[in-house]
Amino acid sequence: MTFRLDMKVRDYECDLQGIVNNSVYFNYLEHARHEYLLEQDVDFVALAKEGINLVVVRSEMDYKASLVPGDKFYIGVEMVRESRLKFAFIQNIYRASDDKLVLKAKVIGTSVNAEGRPFLPAQLERLFAA
């Protein structure tokens, strides 16, 4: 795991079954990606102001267990090059109390310029240089 973000389930994120609603996991994953990028000195907001938009083109999520109100959990994030113009975030969510895998995800993205054409800006290219 390249990056770890610790979080806690809030009551309003749960559905009538008393578990985190499946749609909320998308928010958890997005927040973790943004925090990961910030740690890498890639500012999502600053890129958008420059006319560079990072976009998701595909999401794969495998639900393994459920989180409930008050659960502490963490999200692991690793970014890998998928192709010349695409990158992927490999993300796993674990319940902190027992390190149980809750969700496995692969989120594939690219960036587009102001004209809507895909490209990888220097800010992202440098993440794959190592």
CORLINBEL-V453666 format. One line per field, one symbol per residue. ss: DSSP state (h for helix, s for strand, l for the rest). burial: I if it has 24 or more other C-alpha atoms within 12 Angstrom, else O. A space follows every 10 residues. Layout:
BEGIN
ss = ???
burial = ???
END
This chain:
BEGIN
ss = llssssssll hhhsllllss lllhhhhhhh hhhhhhhhhl lllhhhhhhl llssssssss sssllllsll lsssssssss slllllssss ssssslllls ssssssssss sslllllssl lhhhhhhhll
burial = OOIIIIIIIO OOIOOOOOII IIOOIIOIII IIIIIIIOOO OIOIOOIOOO OIIIIOOOOO OOOOOIIIOO IIIIIIIIII IOOOIIIIII IIIIIOOOOO IIIIIIIIII IIOOOOOOII IOOIOOOOOO
END
